[in-house]
């Protein structure tokens, strides 16, 4: 089989025949990777159904209940694990894939989270910030846990 | 001294309505980052493994070094809930071919099996060639290489909608060469997954 024949065959077999990135990869700033118990997303004042694979946008709020938890992976490879009884807002998320630069501001107004920072935190000092009720944190590297409103 | 600081923090924070804390952890490579607590144009930086900073609504800020095992236990649920670490791998191909090298073939099987277990996995494949053959042929070859890896991922049960692909031909070599050079390290598909 010639190279072109192989390419044509693969194109025909593939569901997403275009070379454009899949929608889930482009649109959202983060993807929900895991869910447990009661987890809600608030977007523009409305509550959204949430599942594994749901895309999150800037200004979304994620709320977990007494038995709830959620694992989120962001477009810059930041990982966030939100614990029970928590409220987390993606205030601002900008990421340029080509330069790996961006800005990520979020608020944990109550509850707990574990964080592994990604490319944004590495790109520039304090490009990633986390707000809690009584502090503003400039993230200058990698792994930490935060507890808010104890 | 550490105990004293922790005790002092407890006493100071005891009566407050709201207090928060951040605890720095060592990263997976064994190093440790830094966190700056930013207030009124001033910053307090913590930069040791298991260093914590407590803040409250009276403006207090106290730091201490905590016990690693205690922190791991207290935050066990949150730490266990972190999504899988993103990965980047190169898969290498035989000359002017869409067949993986034997070594990459074995590695591909392992990687694909692992990725198939990730919930809502997101994968980007970027194919490349060396400079042997025409630039146009290499554009097609690099894209076909990416398509082949995609077909393998789909066969393992991963949705095509979670995979994006591109072919960069001979334009992005790892090892720059003049035209017409057989360079195994440039015949690759970069796989980025999270």
Interface residues (C-beta under 8 A of the other chain):
Chain A: X3 X4 X6 X7 X10 X11 X13 X14 X15 X16 X19 X20 X21 X22 X23 X24 X25 X31 X32 X33 X34 X36 X52 X53 X69 X70 X71 X72 X73 X77 X79 X80 X81 X82 X83 X84 X112 X113 X114 X116 X117 X118 X121 X126 X129 X130 X132 X133 X134 X135 X136 X137 X138 X139 X140 X141 X142 X143 X144 X145 X146 X147 X148 X149 X150
Chain B: X18 X19 X20 X21 X22 X23 X24 X25 X26 X27 X28 X31 X32 X33 X34 X35 X36 X37 X38 X39 X43 X45 X53 X55 X56 X57 X61 X71 X75 X77 X78 X79 X80 X81 X82 X83 X84 X85 X86 X98 X118 X119 X120 X122 X124 X137 X140 X141 X143 X144 X147 X148 X150 X151 X154 X159 X160 X161 X162 X163 X164 X165 X166 X167 X194
